[in-house]
Amino acid sequence: MLHENDLSWLSRSELLIGTEGIQKMQNAHVLIVGLGGVGSFAAEFIARAGVGTMTIVDGDVVDPTNRNRQLPALSTNHGVSKAQIMAERLLAINPALKLTSIETFLSPEAAKELLEQTRFDYVMDCIDSVTPKITLLKTAYDLGYRIASSMGAGGKLDPTKLRTADLLDTRECYLASLVRKRIRKMGVGKGIKAVFSLEKVKDESLILTDGSNFKKSAYGTISYLPAAFGAAVASIVIRDLLEEPIPMEKRLKAYKK
């Protein structure tokens, strides 16, 4: 088993970000909420970057339809907690990782309690349902957290169209539009970094769902696009922790949506 002080597995990362960068990663505590197609990959990238403490949250279990895009989903683990599977995987990557795994969907009360009782260095929002997403963003924003949020990865195919912007400057994304309108009314201003895509969504890929877990509809997905979103969101967190500049898209003045 890896000794707690043995960081030799991070030697290639150290070549890029230096010893000081590795220490910044080791000293950080990152919260990741949502371990689906985006969040599962984001969590793994955070762990492989050497972040020393992580809290992961997801109340869902693996469904057969998850297998086309979600890291924890296999033909052999249908019905198993995604948080449990990811916890085992992250600890296999880094046995010295200080990991808290929470197998629940965050209610407004639970989100507030979690964010108040533990001080995180970064909050990662990888939730794909509007109401829980807004709850997490509003709570984290009010408490002054740095936040990286993923917008909609469904109904799209082109990873080269991904961009980073302040959440209020996002566009061409139905999920982002819903979130922007509601958080503005709740008093949330600028300061949340978001990953979104400029690609127009393929509306014909939309299906209606049973409404469970706050989801009334879903778009079709492809294997690599959620993973690309996860990589982009993880990169925001890692670069911010390293105090590296992050280029941000600006909202087009003529864009009204």
VEXGU-612719 format. One record per residue (C-alpha): residue in one letter; x, z, y. Coordinates in Angstrom, 2 decimals, padded with zeros to 5 digits. Example, Ala and Ser with C-alpha at 12.3 -4.5 7.8 and 13.67 -1.06 7.14 Angstrom:
<sites>
<residu: A	c1: 012.30	c3: 007.80	c2: -004.50>
<residu: S	c1: 013.67	c3: 007.14	c2: -001.06>
</sites>
This chain:
<sites>
<residu: M	c1: 000.00	c3: 000.00	c2: 000.00>
<residu: L	c1: 001.16	c3: -000.80	c2: 003.52>
<residu: H	c1: 002.67	c3: 002.22	c2: 005.28>
<residu: E	c1: 000.99	c3: 003.09	c2: 008.56>
<residu: N	c1: 004.16	c3: 002.34	c2: 010.55>
<residu: D	c1: 005.06	c3: -000.87	c2: 008.68>
<residu: L	c1: 004.21	c3: -003.70	c2: 011.05>
<residu: S	c1: 006.37	c3: -006.34	c2: 009.34>
<residu: W	c1: 003.23	c3: -008.35	c2: 008.48>
<residu: L	c1: 002.85	c3: -008.93	c2: 012.24>
<residu: S	c1: 006.35	c3: -010.40	c2: 012.65>
<residu: R	c1: 005.06	c3: -013.91	c2: 013.41>
<residu: S	c1: 002.68	c3: -012.51	c2: 016.02>
<residu: E	c1: 005.53	c3: -010.51	c2: 017.55>
<residu: L	c1: 007.50	c3: -013.73	c2: 018.05>
<residu: L	c1: 004.66	c3: -014.94	c2: 020.27>
<residu: I	c1: 003.46	c3: -011.83	c2: 022.10>
<residu: G	c1: 006.50	c3: -009.54	c2: 021.85>
<residu: T	c1: 006.85	c3: -005.91	c2: 020.78>
<residu: E	c1: 004.89	c3: -004.73	c2: 023.81>
<residu: G	c1: 002.05	c3: -007.06	c2: 022.89>
<residu: I	c1: 001.95	c3: -005.73	c2: 019.35>
<residu: Q	c1: 001.74	c3: -002.19	c2: 020.72>
<residu: K	c1: -001.14	c3: -003.16	c2: 022.98>
<residu: M	c1: -002.96	c3: -004.50	c2: 019.93>
<residu: Q	c1: -002.18	c3: -001.39	c2: 017.91>
<residu: N	c1: -003.45	c3: 000.91	c2: 020.65>
<residu: A	c1: -006.74	c3: -000.93	c2: 021.15>
<residu: H	c1: -010.19	c3: -000.04	c2: 019.79>
<residu: V	c1: -012.55	c3: -003.02	c2: 019.58>
<residu: L	c1: -016.28	c3: -002.92	c2: 018.80>
<residu: I	c1: -017.81	c3: -005.96	c2: 017.08>
<residu: V	c1: -021.60	c3: -006.11	c2: 016.80>
<residu: G	c1: -023.01	c3: -008.81	c2: 014.52>
<residu: L	c1: -021.12	c3: -010.07	c2: 011.44>
<residu: G	c1: -022.77	c3: -013.42	c2: 010.84>
<residu: G	c1: -021.22	c3: -016.85	c2: 011.26>
<residu: V	c1: -019.59	c3: -015.99	c2: 014.59>
<residu: G	c1: -018.95	c3: -012.27	c2: 014.22>
<residu: S	c1: -017.45	c3: -012.29	c2: 010.74>
<residu: F	c1: -014.72	c3: -014.71	c2: 011.78>
<residu: A	c1: -014.24	c3: -012.94	c2: 015.12>
<residu: A	c1: -013.76	c3: -009.62	c2: 013.32>
<residu: E	c1: -011.18	c3: -011.11	c2: 010.97>
<residu: F	c1: -009.23	c3: -012.69	c2: 013.84>
<residu: I	c1: -009.20	c3: -009.34	c2: 015.67>
<residu: A	c1: -007.89	c3: -007.59	c2: 012.55>
<residu: R	c1: -005.23	c3: -010.22	c2: 011.91>
<residu: A	c1: -004.06	c3: -009.88	c2: 015.54>
<residu: G	c1: -003.08	c3: -006.29	c2: 014.71>
<residu: V	c1: -005.77	c3: -004.36	c2: 016.60>
<residu: G	c1: -005.33	c3: -000.81	c2: 015.36>
<residu: T	c1: -008.89	c3: 000.51	c2: 015.52>
<residu: M	c1: -012.13	c3: -001.36	c2: 014.93>
<residu: T	c1: -015.82	c3: -000.52	c2: 014.72>
<residu: I	c1: -018.04	c3: -003.13	c2: 013.08>
<residu: V	c1: -021.85	c3: -003.11	c2: 013.14>
<residu: D	c1: -024.40	c3: -005.13	c2: 011.18>
<residu: G	c1: -027.57	c3: -004.13	c2: 009.33>
<residu: D	c1: -028.05	c3: -007.41	c2: 007.45>
<residu: V	c1: -027.30	c3: -008.37	c2: 003.85>
<residu: V	c1: -026.00	c3: -011.66	c2: 002.49>
<residu: D	c1: -028.65	c3: -014.34	c2: 002.01>
<residu: P	c1: -028.06	c3: -017.62	c2: 000.14>
<residu: T	c1: -028.58	c3: -019.56	c2: 003.39>
<residu: N	c1: -025.57	c3: -017.74	c2: 004.90>
<residu: R	c1: -023.10	c3: -019.44	c2: 002.58>
<residu: N	c1: -022.70	c3: -022.59	c2: 004.68>
<residu: R	c1: -021.05	c3: -020.72	c2: 007.57>
<residu: Q	c1: -020.54	c3: -016.95	c2: 007.14>
<residu: L	c1: -017.25	c3: -015.45	c2: 005.98>
<residu: P	c1: -018.71	c3: -012.66	c2: 003.81>
<residu: A	c1: -021.27	c3: -014.89	c2: 002.06>
<residu: L	c1: -020.54	c3: -015.93	c2: -001.54>
<residu: S	c1: -022.70	c3: -016.95	c2: -004.47>
<residu: T	c1: -021.74	c3: -013.65	c2: -006.10>
<residu: N	c1: -022.83	c3: -011.17	c2: -003.41>
<residu: H	c1: -026.38	c3: -012.03	c2: -002.35>
<residu: G	c1: -028.16	c3: -008.89	c2: -001.14>
<residu: V	c1: -024.95	c3: -007.00	c2: -000.38>
<residu: S	c1: -024.33	c3: -005.49	c2: 003.07>
<residu: K	c1: -022.30	c3: -007.78	c2: 005.32>
<residu: A	c1: -020.71	c3: -004.76	c2: 007.00>
<residu: Q	c1: -019.61	c3: -003.42	c2: 003.60>
<residu: I	c1: -018.10	c3: -006.74	c2: 002.54>
<residu: M	c1: -016.29	c3: -007.18	c2: 005.84>
<residu: A	c1: -015.00	c3: -003.60	c2: 005.81>
<residu: E	c1: -013.38	c3: -004.20	c2: 002.42>
<residu: R	c1: -011.92	c3: -007.50	c2: 003.61>
<residu: L	c1: -010.50	c3: -006.10	c2: 006.87>
<residu: L	c1: -008.88	c3: -003.17	c2: 005.06>
<residu: A	c1: -007.37	c3: -005.59	c2: 002.54>
<residu: I	c1: -005.80	c3: -007.43	c2: 005.48>
<residu: N	c1: -004.54	c3: -004.21	c2: 007.09>
<residu: P	c1: -004.81	c3: -001.03	c2: 004.97>
<residu: A	c1: -003.61	c3: 001.00	c2: 007.98>
<residu: L	c1: -006.56	c3: -000.17	c2: 010.10>
<residu: K	c1: -008.68	c3: 002.67	c2: 011.50>
<residu: L	c1: -012.09	c3: 001.25	c2: 010.68>
<residu: T	c1: -015.64	c3: 002.47	c2: 011.23>
<residu: S	c1: -018.36	c3: 000.42	c2: 009.53>
<residu: I	c1: -021.99	c3: 000.89	c2: 010.60>
<residu: E	c1: -024.64	c3: -000.69	c2: 008.38>
<residu: T	c1: -027.60	c3: -000.84	c2: 010.76>
<residu: F	c1: -029.29	c3: -002.98	c2: 013.39>
<residu: L	c1: -028.67	c3: -001.41	c2: 016.80>
<residu: S	c1: -031.80	c3: -000.09	c2: 018.47>
<residu: P	c1: -031.60	c3: 000.52	c2: 022.24>
<residu: E	c1: -031.17	c3: 004.24	c2: 021.56>
<residu: A	c1: -028.48	c3: 003.68	c2: 018.92>
<residu: A	c1: -026.59	c3: 001.23	c2: 021.14>
<residu: K	c1: -026.54	c3: 003.71	c2: 024.01>
<residu: E	c1: -025.42	c3: 006.55	c2: 021.74>
<residu: L	c1: -022.66	c3: 004.48	c2: 020.14>
<residu: L	c1: -021.27	c3: 003.24	c2: 023.45>
<residu: E	c1: -021.41	c3: 006.68	c2: 025.05>
<residu: Q	c1: -019.89	c3: 008.72	c2: 022.23>
<residu: T	c1: -016.85	c3: 006.48	c2: 021.63>
<residu: R	c1: -014.79	c3: 004.80	c2: 024.33>
<residu: F	c1: -013.94	c3: 001.26	c2: 023.27>
<residu: D	c1: -011.33	c3: -000.96	c2: 024.87>
<residu: Y	c1: -013.53	c3: -004.00	c2: 024.35>
<residu: V	c1: -017.08	c3: -004.79	c2: 023.24>
<residu: M	c1: -017.71	c3: -008.03	c2: 021.33>
<residu: D	c1: -021.28	c3: -009.28	c2: 021.21>
<residu: C	c1: -021.84	c3: -011.66	c2: 018.30>
<residu: I	c1: -025.59	c3: -011.06	c2: 017.95>
<residu: D	c1: -027.85	c3: -014.10	c2: 017.58>
<residu: S	c1: -031.20	c3: -012.42	c2: 018.35>
<residu: V	c1: -032.24	c3: -012.17	c2: 021.99>
<residu: T	c1: -033.64	c3: -008.63	c2: 022.28>
<residu: P	c1: -030.81	c3: -006.77	c2: 020.47>
<residu: K	c1: -028.28	c3: -008.95	c2: 022.31>
<residu: I	c1: -029.70	c3: -008.05	c2: 025.72>
<residu: T	c1: -029.85	c3: -004.37	c2: 024.76>
<residu: L	c1: -026.15	c3: -004.33	c2: 023.86>
<residu: L	c1: -025.07	c3: -006.33	c2: 026.92>
<residu: K	c1: -027.10	c3: -004.23	c2: 029.37>
<residu: T	c1: -025.90	c3: -000.94	c2: 027.89>
<residu: A	c1: -022.24	c3: -001.99	c2: 027.76>
<residu: Y	c1: -022.40	c3: -003.46	c2: 031.27>
<residu: D	c1: -023.92	c3: -000.27	c2: 032.72>
<residu: L	c1: -021.17	c3: 001.78	c2: 031.09>
<residu: G	c1: -018.43	c3: -000.39	c2: 032.59>
<residu: Y	c1: -017.12	c3: -001.98	c2: 029.40>
<residu: R	c1: -015.20	c3: -005.21	c2: 029.17>
<residu: I	c1: -017.47	c3: -007.56	c2: 027.20>
<residu: A	c1: -017.03	c3: -010.86	c2: 025.37>
<residu: S	c1: -020.29	c3: -012.48	c2: 024.28>
<residu: S	c1: -021.07	c3: -015.48	c2: 022.09>
<residu: M	c1: -023.88	c3: -017.78	c2: 023.06>
<residu: G	c1: -025.67	c3: -020.18	c2: 020.67>
<residu: A	c1: -023.66	c3: -021.91	c2: 017.94>
<residu: G	c1: -026.68	c3: -023.53	c2: 016.27>
<residu: G	c1: -027.80	c3: -027.13	c2: 016.60>
<residu: K	c1: -024.33	c3: -028.34	c2: 017.60>
<residu: L	c1: -021.42	c3: -030.15	c2: 015.93>
<residu: D	c1: -018.52	c3: -030.60	c2: 018.39>
<residu: P	c1: -016.04	c3: -027.69	c2: 018.68>
<residu: T	c1: -014.18	c3: -029.43	c2: 021.53>
<residu: K	c1: -017.18	c3: -028.76	c2: 023.80>
<residu: L	c1: -016.73	c3: -024.97	c2: 023.71>
<residu: R	c1: -016.02	c3: -023.31	c2: 027.05>
<residu: T	c1: -015.53	c3: -019.82	c2: 028.49>
<residu: A	c1: -017.39	c3: -018.69	c2: 031.61>
<residu: D	c1: -019.05	c3: -015.72	c2: 033.17>
<residu: L	c1: -022.37	c3: -015.33	c2: 031.38>
<residu: L	c1: -024.23	c3: -016.14	c2: 034.62>
<residu: D	c1: -022.30	c3: -019.42	c2: 034.87>
<residu: T	c1: -023.17	c3: -020.72	c2: 031.38>
<residu: R	c1: -025.23	c3: -023.88	c2: 030.90>
<residu: E	c1: -026.53	c3: -026.33	c2: 028.26>
<residu: C	c1: -027.44	c3: -023.43	c2: 025.97>
<residu: Y	c1: -030.97	c3: -022.25	c2: 025.23>
<residu: L	c1: -029.87	c3: -018.79	c2: 024.09>
<residu: A	c1: -027.74	c3: -018.33	c2: 027.21>
<residu: S	c1: -030.67	c3: -019.37	c2: 029.40>
<residu: L	c1: -032.93	c3: -016.74	c2: 027.84>
<residu: V	c1: -030.27	c3: -014.04	c2: 028.10>
<residu: R	c1: -029.36	c3: -014.89	c2: 031.72>
<residu: K	c1: -032.94	c3: -014.73	c2: 032.94>
<residu: R	c1: -033.66	c3: -011.39	c2: 031.32>
<residu: I	c1: -030.43	c3: -009.58	c2: 032.19>
<residu: R	c1: -030.67	c3: -010.67	c2: 035.83>
<residu: K	c1: -034.05	c3: -008.95	c2: 036.02>
<residu: M	c1: -032.41	c3: -005.84	c2: 034.53>
<residu: G	c1: -029.80	c3: -005.71	c2: 037.29>
<residu: V	c1: -026.86	c3: -007.14	c2: 035.35>
<residu: G	c1: -024.48	c3: -009.11	c2: 037.54>
<residu: K	c1: -021.25	c3: -010.96	c2: 036.93>
<residu: G	c1: -018.52	c3: -009.56	c2: 034.70>
<residu: I	c1: -019.49	c3: -010.56	c2: 031.15>
<residu: K	c1: -017.26	c3: -013.26	c2: 029.63>
<residu: A	c1: -019.20	c3: -015.68	c2: 027.45>
<residu: V	c1: -018.38	c3: -018.52	c2: 025.07>
<residu: F	c1: -020.84	c3: -021.42	c2: 025.15>
<residu: S	c1: -020.96	c3: -025.12	c2: 024.35>
<residu: L	c1: -021.56	c3: -028.03	c2: 026.72>
<residu: E	c1: -022.93	c3: -030.08	c2: 023.82>
<residu: K	c1: -026.67	c3: -030.74	c2: 023.97>
<residu: V	c1: -028.49	c3: -029.01	c2: 021.14>
<residu: K	c1: -030.06	c3: -031.10	c2: 018.38>
<residu: D	c1: -033.66	c3: -030.01	c2: 018.84>
<residu: E	c1: -034.76	c3: -031.67	c2: 015.60>
<residu: S	c1: -032.73	c3: -029.07	c2: 013.68>
<residu: L	c1: -034.97	c3: -026.19	c2: 014.85>
<residu: I	c1: -037.06	c3: -024.27	c2: 012.32>
<residu: L	c1: -039.48	c3: -021.38	c2: 012.78>
<residu: T	c1: -038.74	c3: -018.16	c2: 010.87>
<residu: D	c1: -040.76	c3: -015.15	c2: 009.77>
<residu: G	c1: -039.72	c3: -013.18	c2: 012.86>
<residu: S	c1: -037.72	c3: -010.56	c2: 010.97>
<residu: N	c1: -034.70	c3: -009.00	c2: 012.66>
<residu: F	c1: -036.02	c3: -010.13	c2: 016.07>
<residu: K	c1: -035.61	c3: -013.83	c2: 015.18>
<residu: K	c1: -038.59	c3: -016.18	c2: 015.48>
<residu: S	c1: -036.63	c3: -019.42	c2: 015.11>
<residu: A	c1: -033.24	c3: -020.78	c2: 014.13>
<residu: Y	c1: -031.24	c3: -023.98	c2: 014.56>
<residu: G	c1: -029.37	c3: -025.79	c2: 011.83>
<residu: T	c1: -025.68	c3: -024.97	c2: 011.53>
<residu: I	c1: -022.48	c3: -026.50	c2: 010.20>
<residu: S	c1: -019.59	c3: -024.70	c2: 008.51>
<residu: Y	c1: -016.94	c3: -024.77	c2: 011.24>
<residu: L	c1: -018.87	c3: -024.40	c2: 014.51>
<residu: P	c1: -019.73	c3: -020.65	c2: 014.28>
<residu: A	c1: -016.14	c3: -020.01	c2: 013.19>
<residu: A	c1: -014.90	c3: -021.87	c2: 016.28>
<residu: F	c1: -017.13	c3: -019.66	c2: 018.42>
<residu: G	c1: -015.73	c3: -016.60	c2: 016.64>
<residu: A	c1: -012.18	c3: -017.74	c2: 017.33>
<residu: A	c1: -012.97	c3: -018.34	c2: 021.00>
<residu: V	c1: -014.61	c3: -014.93	c2: 021.47>
<residu: A	c1: -011.73	c3: -013.19	c2: 019.65>
<residu: S	c1: -009.24	c3: -015.03	c2: 021.85>
<residu: I	c1: -010.91	c3: -013.67	c2: 024.99>
<residu: V	c1: -010.53	c3: -010.12	c2: 023.73>
<residu: I	c1: -006.95	c3: -010.57	c2: 022.57>
<residu: R	c1: -005.82	c3: -012.33	c2: 025.75>
<residu: D	c1: -007.51	c3: -009.73	c2: 027.95>
<residu: L	c1: -005.85	c3: -006.91	c2: 026.01>
<residu: L	c1: -002.52	c3: -008.71	c2: 026.51>
<residu: E	c1: -003.37	c3: -009.18	c2: 030.21>
<residu: E	c1: -003.08	c3: -012.96	c2: 029.84>
<residu: P	c1: -005.08	c3: -015.18	c2: 032.24>
<residu: I	c1: -008.30	c3: -016.70	c2: 030.91>
<residu: P	c1: -009.47	c3: -019.94	c2: 032.58>
<residu: M	c1: -013.19	c3: -019.77	c2: 033.33>
<residu: E	c1: -015.74	c3: -022.55	c2: 033.82>
<residu: K	c1: -017.59	c3: -022.47	c2: 037.14>
<residu: R	c1: -021.32	c3: -023.07	c2: 037.38>
<residu: L	c1: -022.37	c3: -026.43	c2: 038.76>
<residu: K	c1: -024.22	c3: -025.91	c2: 042.06>
<residu: A	c1: -026.78	c3: -028.58	c2: 041.21>
<residu: Y	c1: -027.51	c3: -027.04	c2: 037.81>
<residu: K	c1: -030.80	c3: -025.11	c2: 038.02>
<residu: K	c1: -031.60	c3: -024.11	c2: 034.42>
</sites>
